[in-house]
Amino acid sequence: MDDFIVEAIEEAKQGLREGGIPIGSVLVRDGKIIGRGHNKRVQDADPITHAEIDCLRNAGRIGSYGDTILYSTLMPCYLCAGAVVQFGIKKVIAGESSTFSGAREFMESHGVEVIDLNLNECKGLMRDFIAHHPRLWNEDIGVD
């Protein structure tokens, strides 16, 4: 398994340990992690702090994003996909999209290469979380 998705999974597990939703993300440039984050909607009481947004915030102002790769344990939603497109990130690698299909077509329609690794570990993290916290998950994806 790719070392960078392993790091994203570690971020997801950190979020779960904090009482949040287990989704993690890392931003990579030139083979090095320059930003990492996890979903903190619950911890921060902030509806916008998805894993990818937290990761980009933690990377800080880096100028151009065109030579970066964003890894996420779950296919990015439209909010996070919008950030990918807005900042010109050209490649996204997702751990899985079975739990949530996200905004793959949106990103691809804007020239982003999207790879779905379909990892059982990522699916298991989400499956277990949703089984124990369905209300939190539905809130996260905007379902009543």
MARDO-900874 format. One record per residue: residue in one letter; x, y, z negated of N, C-alpha, C in turn. Coordinates in pm, 1 decimal, always signed. Layout:
N
<resn A&n_xx X&n_yy Y&n_zz Z&ca_xx X&ca_yy Y&ca_zz Z&c_xx X&c_yy Y&c_zz Z> $
...
***
This chain:
144
<resn M&n_xx +85.3&n_yy -119.0&n_zz +0.0&ca_xx +0.0&ca_yy +0.0&ca_zz +0.0&c_xx +89.1&c_yy +124.2&c_zz +0.0> $
<resn D&n_xx +49.3&n_yy +221.9&n_zz +73.5&ca_xx +119.9&ca_yy +349.5&ca_zz +85.4&c_xx +137.4&c_yy +414.6&c_zz -52.0> $
<resn D&n_xx +258.4&n_yy +460.5&n_zz -82.7&ca_xx +286.9&ca_yy +523.1&ca_zz -212.8&c_xx +198.3&c_yy +643.9&c_zz -240.7> $
<resn F&n_xx +161.2&n_yy +716.6&n_zz -136.2&ca_xx +82.4&ca_yy +838.2&ca_zz -158.4&c_xx -61.8&c_yy +807.1&c_zz -196.1> $
<resn I&n_xx -119.5&n_yy +703.6&n_zz -137.7&ca_xx -255.3&ca_yy +667.3&ca_zz -180.5&c_xx -250.5&c_yy +610.1&c_zz -320.8> $
<resn V&n_xx -141.1&n_yy +544.4&n_zz -357.3&ca_xx -125.0&ca_yy +496.0&ca_zz -494.7&c_xx -127.4&c_yy +614.7&c_zz -591.1> $
<resn E&n_xx -61.2&n_yy +722.6&n_zz -555.7&ca_xx -61.1&ca_yy +843.2&ca_zz -640.1&c_xx -201.2&c_yy +904.7&c_zz -647.9> $
<resn A&n_xx -274.2&n_yy +903.8&n_zz -537.1&ca_xx -411.9&ca_yy +954.9&ca_zz -538.7&c_xx -498.8&c_yy +868.9&c_zz -630.0> $
<resn I&n_xx -478.1&n_yy +737.1&n_zz -625.6&ca_xx -552.5&ca_yy +646.9&ca_zz -714.3&c_xx -519.0&c_yy +676.5&c_zz -859.7> $
<resn E&n_xx -393.4&n_yy +705.3&n_zz -889.2&ca_xx -355.6&ca_yy +741.6&ca_zz -1026.3&c_xx -426.6&c_yy +869.1&c_zz -1070.1> $
<resn E&n_xx -439.5&n_yy +964.9&n_zz -979.7&ca_xx -515.3&ca_yy +1087.8&ca_zz -1010.8&c_xx -661.3&c_yy +1053.8&c_zz -1040.8> $
<resn A&n_xx -719.9&n_yy +963.7&n_zz -960.5&ca_xx -859.3&ca_yy +922.7&ca_zz -983.5&c_xx -874.8&c_yy +860.0&c_zz -1121.1> $
<resn K&n_xx -780.6&n_yy +774.7&n_zz -1157.7&ca_xx -785.1&ca_yy +710.0&ca_zz -1289.1&c_xx -768.9&c_yy +811.9&c_zz -1401.9> $
<resn Q&n_xx -687.1&n_yy +913.7&n_zz -1378.4&ca_xx -671.2&ca_yy +1020.4&ca_zz -1478.0&c_xx -804.5&c_yy +1092.5&c_zz -1498.3> $
<resn G&n_xx -872.5&n_yy +1121.4&n_zz -1389.3&ca_xx -1003.6&ca_yy +1185.2&ca_zz -1399.6&c_xx -1101.9&c_yy +1100.6&c_zz -1478.0> $
<resn L&n_xx -1099.5&n_yy +970.7&n_zz -1454.6&ca_xx -1187.1&ca_yy +879.8&ca_zz -1528.0&c_xx -1153.3&c_yy +879.5&c_zz -1676.8> $
<resn R&n_xx -1023.9&n_yy +877.9&n_zz -1709.2&ca_xx -982.0&ca_yy +881.5&ca_zz -1851.1&c_xx -1028.8&c_yy +1010.3&c_zz -1919.9> $
<resn E&n_xx -1041.1&n_yy +1117.6&n_zz -1843.9&ca_xx -1085.6&ca_yy +1245.9&ca_zz -1898.9&c_xx -1237.1&c_yy +1255.5&c_zz -1908.5> $
<resn G&n_xx -1307.1&n_yy +1151.2&n_zz -1865.3&ca_xx -1452.5&ca_yy +1152.1&ca_zz -1869.0&c_xx -1517.2&c_yy +1202.0&c_zz -1741.9> $
<resn G&n_xx -1437.6&n_yy +1213.2&n_zz -1636.1&ca_xx -1488.7&ca_yy +1264.3&ca_zz -1509.9&c_xx -1509.0&c_yy +1157.1&c_zz -1405.4> $
<resn I&n_xx -1531.8&n_yy +1200.7&n_zz -1284.5&ca_xx -1558.7&ca_yy +1113.9&ca_zz -1170.5&c_xx -1425.0&c_yy +1069.5&c_zz -1110.8> $
<resn P&n_xx -1405.6&n_yy +939.6&n_zz -1087.7&ca_xx -1274.9&ca_yy +888.6&ca_zz -1045.8&c_xx -1243.9&c_yy +906.6&c_zz -897.3> $
<resn I&n_xx -1214.2&n_yy +1030.1&n_zz -861.4&ca_xx -1171.2&ca_yy +1061.3&ca_zz -725.0&c_xx -1042.2&c_yy +1140.9&c_zz -737.8> $
<resn G&n_xx -939.5&n_yy +1100.0&n_zz -663.4&ca_xx -810.0&ca_yy +1166.6&ca_zz -671.2&c_xx -758.2&c_yy +1203.1&c_zz -534.0> $
<resn S&n_xx -664.2&n_yy +1297.6&n_zz -531.6&ca_xx -611.3&ca_yy +1346.9&ca_zz -405.3&c_xx -467.7&c_yy +1393.6&c_zz -422.9> $
<resn V&n_xx -388.1&n_yy +1379.1&n_zz -317.5&ca_xx -253.9&ca_yy +1437.6&ca_zz -312.8&c_xx -232.8&c_yy +1500.6&c_zz -176.4> $
<resn L&n_xx -153.1&n_yy +1606.6&n_zz -174.2&ca_xx -115.3&ca_yy +1675.0&ca_zz -50.9&c_xx +33.1&c_yy +1650.9&c_zz -28.9> $
<resn V&n_xx +67.7&n_yy +1606.2&n_zz +91.3&ca_xx +203.7&ca_yy +1564.8&ca_zz +122.1&c_xx +260.1&c_yy +1648.8&c_zz +236.5> $
<resn R&n_xx +384.9&n_yy +1690.2&n_zz +218.5&ca_xx +459.4&ca_yy +1759.2&ca_zz +324.6&c_xx +600.1&c_yy +1700.3&c_zz +326.8> $
<resn D&n_xx +645.7&n_yy +1664.1&n_zz +445.1&ca_xx +781.1&ca_yy +1610.3&ca_zz +462.6&c_xx +811.2&c_yy +1494.5&c_zz +367.8> $
<resn G&n_xx +714.9&n_yy +1407.6&n_zz +348.4&ca_xx +735.4&ca_yy +1289.6&ca_zz +265.4&c_xx +739.3&c_yy +1315.6&c_zz +116.3> $
<resn K&n_xx +693.5&n_yy +1435.3&n_zz +73.2&ca_xx +692.7&ca_yy +1469.3&ca_zz -69.8&c_xx +556.2&c_yy +1523.0&c_zz -109.5> $
<resn I&n_xx +513.9&n_yy +1487.4&n_zz -229.4&ca_xx +388.1&ca_yy +1540.1&ca_zz -282.4&c_xx +410.0&c_yy +1684.5&c_zz -325.4> $
<resn I&n_xx +327.2&n_yy +1772.9&n_zz -269.4&ca_xx +337.7&ca_yy +1915.0&ca_zz -306.3&c_xx +216.3&c_yy +1963.1&c_zz -384.4> $
<resn G&n_xx +116.0&n_yy +1878.0&n_zz -395.0&ca_xx -2.5&ca_yy +1910.8&ca_zz -473.5&c_xx -75.9&c_yy +1783.3&c_zz -508.8> $
<resn R&n_xx -139.2&n_yy +1783.1&n_zz -623.0&ca_xx -217.2&ca_yy +1667.4&ca_zz -667.0&c_xx -334.3&c_yy +1717.5&c_zz -749.1> $
<resn G&n_xx -440.6&n_yy +1638.9&n_zz -749.1&ca_xx -556.1&ca_yy +1678.3&ca_zz -828.1&c_xx -658.4&c_yy +1568.0&c_zz -835.8> $
<resn H&n_xx -757.9&n_yy +1590.6&n_zz -919.1&ca_xx -868.2&ca_yy +1495.5&ca_zz -931.2&c_xx -997.1&c_yy +1571.8&c_zz -958.0> $
<resn N&n_xx -1106.9&n_yy +1503.5&n_zz -933.6&ca_xx -1237.2&ca_yy +1564.3&ca_zz -953.3&c_xx -1249.9&c_yy +1606.5&c_zz -1099.7> $
<resn K&n_xx -1279.5&n_yy +1734.8&n_zz -1120.9&ca_xx -1293.5&ca_yy +1789.4&ca_zz -1256.6&c_xx -1427.6&c_yy +1859.4&c_zz -1277.3> $
<resn R&n_xx -1525.5&n_yy +1820.3&n_zz -1198.7&ca_xx -1656.4&ca_yy +1883.9&ca_zz -1211.3&c_xx -1712.0&c_yy +1871.5&c_zz -1352.2> $
<resn V&n_xx -1698.2&n_yy +1752.8&n_zz -1410.2&ca_xx -1751.0&ca_yy +1729.0&ca_zz -1545.2&c_xx -1664.5&c_yy +1800.3&c_zz -1648.1> $
<resn Q&n_xx -1533.4&n_yy +1779.8&n_zz -1640.0&ca_xx -1442.2&ca_yy +1834.4&ca_zz -1739.5&c_xx -1446.5&c_yy +1986.6&c_zz -1744.6> $
<resn D&n_xx -1453.9&n_yy +2050.9&n_zz -1628.0&ca_xx -1450.8&ca_yy +2197.2&ca_zz -1620.8&c_xx -1589.0&c_yy +2260.1&c_zz -1609.6> $
<resn A&n_xx -1694.2&n_yy +2177.6&n_zz -1604.2&ca_xx -1830.5&ca_yy +2227.0&ca_zz -1581.1&c_xx -1832.9&c_yy +2319.1&c_zz -1459.3> $
<resn D&n_xx -1766.1&n_yy +2274.2&n_zz -1352.8&ca_xx -1749.2&ca_yy +2353.5&ca_zz -1231.2&c_xx -1789.2&c_yy +2268.2&c_zz -1110.6> $
<resn P&n_xx -1896.3&n_yy +2303.6&n_zz -1041.9&ca_xx -1943.5&ca_yy +2220.9&ca_zz -932.0&c_xx -1849.8&c_yy +2216.8&c_zz -811.3> $
<resn I&n_xx -1754.2&n_yy +2304.6&n_zz -805.8&ca_xx -1664.4&ca_yy +2314.3&ca_zz -690.7&c_xx -1534.3&c_yy +2236.5&c_zz -709.3> $
<resn T&n_xx -1502.3&n_yy +2194.8&n_zz -829.2&ca_xx -1372.5&ca_yy +2132.0&ca_zz -852.7&c_xx -1373.4&c_yy +1984.7&c_zz -813.9> $
<resn H&n_xx -1384.5&n_yy +1962.4&n_zz -683.3&ca_xx -1368.4&ca_yy +1828.0&ca_zz -629.0&c_xx -1218.8&c_yy +1796.7&c_zz -626.3> $
<resn A&n_xx -1184.0&n_yy +1670.7&n_zz -609.0&ca_xx -1043.3&ca_yy +1629.1&ca_zz -612.9&c_xx -958.3&c_yy +1703.2&c_zz -510.6> $
<resn E&n_xx -1008.6&n_yy +1715.2&n_zz -388.5&ca_xx -930.9&ca_yy +1779.7&ca_zz -283.5&c_xx -912.2&c_yy +1928.9&c_zz -310.9> $
<resn I&n_xx -1014.7&n_yy +1991.9&n_zz -365.9&ca_xx -1005.5&ca_yy +2134.4&ca_zz -398.9&c_xx -905.2&c_yy +2153.8&c_zz -512.9> $
<resn D&n_xx -911.8&n_yy +2068.6&n_zz -614.0&ca_xx -815.7&ca_yy +2073.8&ca_zz -725.1&c_xx -673.5&c_yy +2054.5&c_zz -672.5> $
<resn C&n_xx -656.8&n_yy +1961.4&n_zz -582.5&ca_xx -526.1&ca_yy +1933.8&ca_zz -522.7&c_xx -473.3&c_yy +2057.1&c_zz -448.1> $
<resn L&n_xx -556.2&n_yy +2117.2&n_zz -366.2&ca_xx -513.1&ca_yy +2236.3&ca_zz -291.0&c_xx -481.0&c_yy +2352.1&c_zz -384.6> $
<resn R&n_xx -561.5&n_yy +2370.0&n_zz -487.5&ca_xx -532.4&ca_yy +2474.9&ca_zz -586.0&c_xx -397.2&c_yy +2450.7&c_zz -652.4> $
<resn N&n_xx -371.4&n_yy +2325.0&n_zz -687.4&ca_xx -245.3&ca_yy +2293.4&ca_zz -754.3&c_xx -125.1&c_yy +2303.7&c_zz -662.0> $
<resn A&n_xx -146.6&n_yy +2286.8&n_zz -532.1&ca_xx -37.1&ca_yy +2306.6&ca_zz -435.5&c_xx -0.5&c_yy +2454.3&c_zz -427.7> $
<resn G&n_xx -98.8&n_yy +2539.8&n_zz -449.7&ca_xx -74.1&ca_yy +2684.0&ca_zz -445.7&c_xx -65.0&c_yy +2736.1&c_zz -303.3> $
<resn R&n_xx -23.4&n_yy +2858.6&n_zz -291.6&ca_xx -7.6&ca_yy +2920.6&ca_zz -159.0&c_xx +118.4&c_yy +2864.9&c_zz -94.9> $
<resn I&n_xx +99.7&n_yy +2788.9&n_zz +10.3&ca_xx +215.3&ca_yy +2726.9&ca_zz +76.2&c_xx +234.2&c_yy +2777.3&c_zz +218.5> $
<resn G&n_xx +160.1&n_yy +2879.4&n_zz +257.1&ca_xx +169.9&ca_yy +2929.2&ca_zz +394.6&c_xx +88.3&c_yy +2841.0&c_zz +486.4> $
<resn S&n_xx +151.9&n_yy +2780.0&n_zz +581.4&ca_xx +84.8&ca_yy +2694.2&ca_zz +678.6&c_xx +63.5&c_yy +2553.7&c_zz +622.0> $
<resn Y&n_xx -52.1&n_yy +2496.3&n_zz +653.3&ca_xx -85.7&ca_yy +2361.5&ca_zz +609.0&c_xx -81.2&c_yy +2261.0&c_zz +724.2> $
<resn G&n_xx -47.3&n_yy +2308.7&n_zz +844.6&ca_xx -52.8&ca_yy +2225.9&ca_zz +963.6&c_xx +36.3&c_yy +2103.2&c_zz +961.0> $
<resn D&n_xx +139.7&n_yy +2106.2&n_zz +878.8&ca_xx +231.5&ca_yy +1991.5&ca_zz +871.6&c_xx +211.4&c_yy +1909.7&c_zz +744.4> $
<resn T&n_xx +93.2&n_yy +1921.0&n_zz +685.0&ca_xx +63.8&ca_yy +1844.9&ca_zz +563.0&c_xx -33.9&c_yy +1732.2&c_zz +593.2> $
<resn I&n_xx -37.6&n_yy +1635.8&n_zz +503.3&ca_xx -134.0&ca_yy +1525.9&ca_zz +508.9&c_xx -206.6&c_yy +1524.0&c_zz +375.2> $
<resn L&n_xx -338.7&n_yy +1519.1&n_zz +380.5&ca_xx -419.1&ca_yy +1511.7&ca_zz +259.3&c_xx -465.2&c_yy +1368.1&c_zz +239.4> $
<resn Y&n_xx -432.7&n_yy +1313.9&n_zz +124.1&ca_xx -478.9&ca_yy +1180.8&ca_zz +84.9&c_xx -589.9&c_yy +1198.5&c_zz -16.8> $
<resn S&n_xx -695.1&n_yy +1118.1&n_zz -4.4&ca_xx -802.9&ca_yy +1120.3&ca_zz -101.4&c_xx -854.5&c_yy +978.7&c_zz -119.9> $
<resn T&n_xx -892.2&n_yy +944.9&n_zz -240.9&ca_xx -941.0&ca_yy +809.5&ca_zz -265.9&c_xx -1078.4&c_yy +786.0&c_zz -203.7> $
<resn L&n_xx -1150.7&n_yy +891.8&n_zz -172.3&ca_xx -1284.0&ca_yy +882.5&ca_zz -113.7&c_xx -1290.7&c_yy +977.2&c_zz +6.0> $
<resn M&n_xx -1363.2&n_yy +938.7&n_zz +109.7&ca_xx -1377.4&ca_yy +1025.1&ca_zz +226.9&c_xx -1428.3&c_yy +1162.1&c_zz +182.3> $
<resn P&n_xx -1359.3&n_yy +1269.4&n_zz +221.3&ca_xx -1399.7&ca_yy +1403.3&ca_zz +177.7&c_xx -1542.0&c_yy +1440.2&c_zz +219.9> $
<resn C&n_xx -1609.7&n_yy +1512.5&n_zz +130.6&ca_xx -1742.9&ca_yy +1564.7&ca_zz +156.8&c_xx -1731.0&c_yy +1688.1&c_zz +247.2> $
<resn Y&n_xx -1844.4&n_yy +1749.2&n_zz +279.8&ca_xx -1841.4&ca_yy +1866.6&ca_zz +366.4&c_xx -1768.5&c_yy +1985.1&c_zz +302.1> $
<resn L&n_xx -1781.2&n_yy +2002.4&n_zz +171.9&ca_xx -1708.8&ca_yy +2109.6&ca_zz +102.8&c_xx -1559.0&c_yy +2093.8&c_zz +124.5> $
<resn C&n_xx -1508.9&n_yy +1975.0&n_zz +97.0&ca_xx -1364.5&ca_yy +1950.7&ca_zz +106.7&c_xx -1318.5&c_yy +1943.0&c_zz +251.3> $
<resn A&n_xx -1403.5&n_yy +1887.4&n_zz +337.6&ca_xx -1372.1&ca_yy +1883.7&ca_zz +480.0&c_xx -1363.6&c_yy +2025.5&c_zz +536.3> $
<resn G&n_xx -1448.1&n_yy +2114.0&n_zz +485.0&ca_xx -1440.9&ca_yy +2254.1&ca_zz +527.5&c_xx -1307.8&c_yy +2316.4&c_zz +491.7> $
<resn A&n_xx -1256.4&n_yy +2285.0&n_zz +373.2&ca_xx -1124.9&ca_yy +2335.5&ca_zz +332.9&c_xx -1016.4&c_yy +2277.9&c_zz +423.3> $
<resn V&n_xx -1026.6&n_yy +2150.0&n_zz +456.9&ca_xx -929.8&ca_yy +2085.9&ca_zz +547.5&c_xx -926.1&c_yy +2159.6&c_zz +680.3> $
<resn V&n_xx -1043.0&n_yy +2183.4&n_zz +737.1&ca_xx -1052.2&ca_yy +2252.1&ca_zz +866.0&c_xx -1006.3&c_yy +2397.1&c_zz +853.2> $
<resn Q&n_xx -1051.7&n_yy +2465.9&n_zz +749.5&ca_xx -1016.4&ca_yy +2607.1&ca_zz +729.7&c_xx -866.6&c_yy +2629.2&c_zz +722.9> $
<resn F&n_xx -795.5&n_yy +2539.1&n_zz +654.3&ca_xx -652.4&ca_yy +2556.5&ca_zz +634.4&c_xx -567.8&c_yy +2485.6&c_zz +739.3> $
<resn G&n_xx -631.5&n_yy +2419.5&n_zz +835.5&ca_xx -557.6&ca_yy +2360.3&ca_zz +945.9&c_xx -481.7&c_yy +2232.7&c_zz +912.5> $
<resn I&n_xx -529.2&n_yy +2158.8&n_zz +811.5&ca_xx -468.9&ca_yy +2029.4&ca_zz +780.1&c_xx -505.1&c_yy +1935.5&c_zz +895.0> $
<resn K&n_xx -406.6&n_yy +1869.6&n_zz +952.3&ca_xx -428.3&ca_yy +1790.8&ca_zz +1073.3&c_xx -453.5&c_yy +1642.5&c_zz +1049.4> $
<resn K&n_xx -428.6&n_yy +1595.4&n_zz +925.9&ca_xx -445.6&ca_yy +1452.3&ca_zz +900.6&c_xx -498.1&c_yy +1429.7&c_zz +759.9> $
<resn V&n_xx -600.3&n_yy +1345.1&n_zz +750.0&ca_xx -658.6&ca_yy +1306.5&ca_zz +621.5&c_xx -659.0&c_yy +1154.4&c_zz +615.2> $
<resn I&n_xx -610.7&n_yy +1101.0&n_zz +504.5&ca_xx -611.8&ca_yy +957.4&ca_zz +481.3&c_xx -698.4&c_yy +931.3&c_zz +359.1> $
<resn A&n_xx -807.8&n_yy +857.6&n_zz +381.8&ca_xx -904.2&ca_yy +829.7&ca_zz +274.9&c_xx -892.2&c_yy +685.6&c_zz +230.0> $
<resn G&n_xx -905.1&n_yy +664.8&n_zz +100.0&ca_xx -900.7&ca_yy +530.5&ca_zz +44.2&c_xx -1019.3&c_yy +446.3&c_zz +84.9> $
<resn E&n_xx -1135.1&n_yy +509.8&n_zz +101.1&ca_xx -1255.5&ca_yy +437.0&ca_zz +141.5&c_xx -1367.4&c_yy +532.7&c_zz +178.2> $
<resn S&n_xx -1463.5&n_yy +480.9&n_zz +254.4&ca_xx -1582.1&ca_yy +559.3&ca_zz +288.9&c_xx -1710.1&c_yy +477.4&c_zz +275.9> $
<resn S&n_xx -1700.7&n_yy +359.9&n_zz +216.5&ca_xx -1819.8&ca_yy +275.9&ca_zz +198.1&c_xx -1914.2&c_yy +335.8&c_zz +95.2> $
<resn T&n_xx -1857.0&n_yy +387.5&n_zz -13.4&ca_xx -1937.0&ca_yy +446.3&ca_zz -120.1&c_xx -2004.7&c_yy +574.5&c_zz -73.3> $
<resn F&n_xx -1931.4&n_yy +652.8&n_zz +3.8&ca_xx -1978.5&ca_yy +783.6&ca_zz +48.9&c_xx -1914.2&c_yy +809.1&c_zz +183.9> $
<resn S&n_xx -1996.0&n_yy +825.6&n_zz +286.7&ca_xx -1940.4&ca_yy +839.4&ca_zz +422.2&c_xx -1872.8&c_yy +973.9&c_zz +444.9> $
<resn G&n_xx -1908.9&n_yy +1073.9&n_zz +365.9&ca_xx -1841.4&ca_yy +1203.0&ca_zz +373.9&c_xx -1862.2&c_yy +1273.6&c_zz +506.3> $
<resn A&n_xx -1762.8&n_yy +1352.3&n_zz +543.6&ca_xx -1773.0&ca_yy +1439.2&ca_zz +660.6&c_xx -1667.9&c_yy +1404.4&c_zz +766.1> $
<resn R&n_xx -1648.1&n_yy +1276.0&n_zz +787.2&ca_xx -1546.7&ca_yy +1230.7&ca_zz +883.6&c_xx -1569.7&c_yy +1290.9&c_zz +1022.5> $
<resn E&n_xx -1691.1&n_yy +1280.4&n_zz +1073.3&ca_xx -1719.3&ca_yy +1330.1&ca_zz +1208.5&c_xx -1694.9&c_yy +1480.4&c_zz +1218.7> $
<resn F&n_xx -1728.8&n_yy +1554.2&n_zz +1114.4&ca_xx -1704.2&ca_yy +1698.3&ca_zz +1113.2&c_xx -1555.3&c_yy +1727.4&c_zz +1127.4> $
<resn M&n_xx -1473.6&n_yy +1658.0&n_zz +1047.5&ca_xx -1329.4&ca_yy +1680.7&ca_zz +1054.7&c_xx -1275.6&c_yy +1641.9&c_zz +1191.3> $
<resn E&n_xx -1316.5&n_yy +1526.5&n_zz +1239.6&ca_xx -1267.8&ca_yy +1481.4&ca_zz +1370.5&c_xx -1309.4&c_yy +1576.2&c_zz +1482.0> $
<resn S&n_xx -1428.3&n_yy +1632.5&n_zz +1471.8&ca_xx -1474.6&ca_yy +1726.9&ca_zz +1575.4&c_xx -1392.1&c_yy +1855.6&c_zz +1576.0> $
<resn H&n_xx -1316.6&n_yy +1877.6&n_zz +1468.9&ca_xx -1227.4&ca_yy +1993.3&ca_zz +1459.9&c_xx -1080.3&c_yy +1953.3&c_zz +1476.4> $
<resn G&n_xx -1057.2&n_yy +1835.9&n_zz +1532.8&ca_xx -921.3&ca_yy +1794.8&ca_zz +1566.7&c_xx -840.7&c_yy +1731.7&c_zz +1455.2> $
<resn V&n_xx -906.0&n_yy +1696.5&n_zz +1344.6&ca_xx -836.2&ca_yy +1633.2&ca_zz +1232.4&c_xx -831.8&c_yy +1482.2&c_zz +1256.6> $
<resn E&n_xx -714.5&n_yy +1422.7&n_zz +1241.9&ca_xx -702.8&ca_yy +1277.3&ca_zz +1247.5&c_xx -745.0&c_yy +1223.4&c_zz +1111.5> $
<resn V&n_xx -841.4&n_yy +1131.9&n_zz +1111.4&ca_xx -893.1&ca_yy +1076.1&ca_zz +986.7&c_xx -870.9&c_yy +925.1&c_zz +987.7> $
<resn I&n_xx -807.0&n_yy +877.0&n_zz +883.0&ca_xx -781.3&ca_yy +733.8&ca_zz +867.5&c_xx -851.0&c_yy +686.0&c_zz +741.4> $
<resn D&n_xx -930.6&n_yy +580.3&n_zz +755.0&ca_xx -1000.5&ca_yy +519.6&ca_zz +641.3&c_xx -928.9&c_yy +388.6&c_zz +609.2> $
<resn L&n_xx -866.3&n_yy +381.0&n_zz +492.5&ca_xx -791.0&ca_yy +262.1&ca_zz +453.7&c_xx -879.8&c_yy +147.6&c_zz +404.5> $
<resn N&n_xx -1005.3&n_yy +178.3&n_zz +370.4&ca_xx -1102.1&ca_yy +77.1&ca_zz +327.3&c_xx -1046.1&c_yy -9.5&c_zz +213.2> $
<resn L&n_xx -992.4&n_yy +55.0&n_zz +111.7&ca_xx -926.0&ca_yy -15.2&ca_zz +1.6&c_xx -1023.4&c_yy -63.9&c_zz -104.6> $
<resn N&n_xx -1011.3&n_yy -190.8&n_zz -138.7&ca_xx -1097.3&ca_yy -248.9&ca_zz -242.3&c_xx -1079.2&c_yy -179.6&c_zz -376.6> $
<resn E&n_xx -957.4&n_yy -139.6&n_zz -410.2&ca_xx -935.2&ca_yy -72.4&ca_zz -538.7&c_xx -1015.1&c_yy +57.5&c_zz -546.9> $
<resn C&n_xx -1014.9&n_yy +134.7&n_zz -439.7&ca_xx -1090.9&ca_yy +260.0&ca_zz -439.3&c_xx -1241.3&c_yy +232.7&c_zz -446.2> $
<resn K&n_xx -1286.7&n_yy +133.7&n_zz -371.6&ca_xx -1429.2&ca_yy +98.3&ca_zz -375.9&c_xx -1468.7&c_yy +49.4&c_zz -515.2> $
<resn G&n_xx -1382.5&n_yy -28.7&n_zz -578.9&ca_xx -1411.4&ca_yy -79.9&ca_zz -712.4&c_xx -1421.7&c_yy +30.5&c_zz -815.5> $
<resn L&n_xx -1330.9&n_yy +127.9&n_zz -808.8&ca_xx -1336.5&ca_yy +242.0&ca_zz -902.0&c_xx -1472.0&c_yy +311.8&c_zz -892.2> $
<resn M&n_xx -1515.7&n_yy +336.8&n_zz -769.2&ca_xx -1642.1&ca_yy +407.1&ca_zz -750.3&c_xx -1761.4&c_yy +319.2&c_zz -787.4> $
<resn R&n_xx -1759.2&n_yy +194.0&n_zz -747.8&ca_xx -1869.6&ca_yy +102.9&ca_zz -778.5&c_xx -1892.1&c_yy +93.3&c_zz -930.1> $
<resn D&n_xx -1783.0&n_yy +76.4&n_zz -1004.8&ca_xx -1793.8&ca_yy +66.8&ca_zz -1150.8&c_xx -1843.7&c_yy +196.8&c_zz -1211.3> $
<resn F&n_xx -1791.4&n_yy +308.7&n_zz -1163.0&ca_xx -1833.3&ca_yy +438.0&ca_zz -1215.5&c_xx -1982.7&c_yy +460.9&c_zz -1189.6> $
<resn I&n_xx -2025.2&n_yy +437.5&n_zz -1066.4&ca_xx -2165.2&ca_yy +461.6&ca_zz -1030.0&c_xx -2258.5&c_yy +371.7&c_zz -1110.4> $
<resn A&n_xx -2218.0&n_yy +247.5&n_zz -1134.6&ca_xx -2301.0&ca_yy +155.4&ca_zz -1213.8&c_xx -2322.4&c_yy +207.4&c_zz -1355.4> $
<resn H&n_xx -2223.1&n_yy +273.2&n_zz -1411.3&ca_xx -2232.7&ca_yy +323.5&ca_zz -1548.6&c_xx -2281.6&c_yy +467.9&c_zz -1558.6> $
<resn H&n_xx -2266.4&n_yy +545.2&n_zz -1450.4&ca_xx -2301.2&ca_yy +688.0&ca_zz -1453.8&c_xx -2373.6&c_yy +731.0&c_zz -1326.2> $
<resn P&n_xx -2485.1&n_yy +669.1&n_zz -1292.8&ca_xx -2551.8&ca_yy +703.6&ca_zz -1166.6&c_xx -2596.5&c_yy +850.0&c_zz -1159.4> $
<resn R&n_xx -2637.7&n_yy +905.6&n_zz -1271.6&ca_xx -2683.6&ca_yy +1045.2&ca_zz -1271.1&c_xx -2569.8&c_yy +1141.7&c_zz -1237.4> $
<resn L&n_xx -2452.2&n_yy +1119.3&n_zz -1296.2&ca_xx -2336.5&ca_yy +1204.1&ca_zz -1265.3&c_xx -2297.9&c_yy +1193.1&c_zz -1119.0> $
<resn W&n_xx -2300.0&n_yy +1071.8&n_zz -1065.8&ca_xx -2264.2&ca_yy +1051.4&ca_zz -925.0&c_xx -2364.0&c_yy +1122.8&c_zz -834.8> $
<resn N&n_xx -2493.8&n_yy +1107.2&n_zz -861.6&ca_xx -2594.3&ca_yy +1174.2&ca_zz -779.2&c_xx -2579.1&c_yy +1324.9&c_zz -785.3> $
<resn E&n_xx -2544.6&n_yy +1376.4&n_zz -901.6&ca_xx -2518.9&ca_yy +1520.7&ca_zz -913.9&c_xx -2399.9&c_yy +1560.4&c_zz -827.4> $
<resn D&n_xx -2296.3&n_yy +1478.7&n_zz -827.3&ca_xx -2174.4&ca_yy +1509.9&ca_zz -751.8&c_xx -2201.4&c_yy +1518.3&c_zz -602.9> $
<resn I&n_xx -2288.4&n_yy +1430.1&n_zz -551.4&ca_xx -2314.2&ca_yy +1430.0&ca_zz -407.6&c_xx -2440.3&c_yy +1507.5&c_zz -369.8> $
<resn G&n_xx -2501.9&n_yy +1574.6&n_zz -468.0&ca_xx -2615.7&ca_yy +1661.6&ca_zz -439.3&c_xx -2747.8&c_yy +1589.6&c_zz -415.9> $
<resn V&n_xx -2764.3&n_yy +1474.1&n_zz -481.1&ca_xx -2888.9&ca_yy +1399.0&ca_zz -470.1&c_xx -2967.8&c_yy +1416.5&c_zz -599.3> $
<resn D&n_xx -3096.8&n_yy +1446.8&n_zz -586.0&ca_xx -3182.1&ca_yy +1464.4&ca_zz -705.0&c_xx -3216.2&c_yy +1332.4&c_zz -768.6> $
***
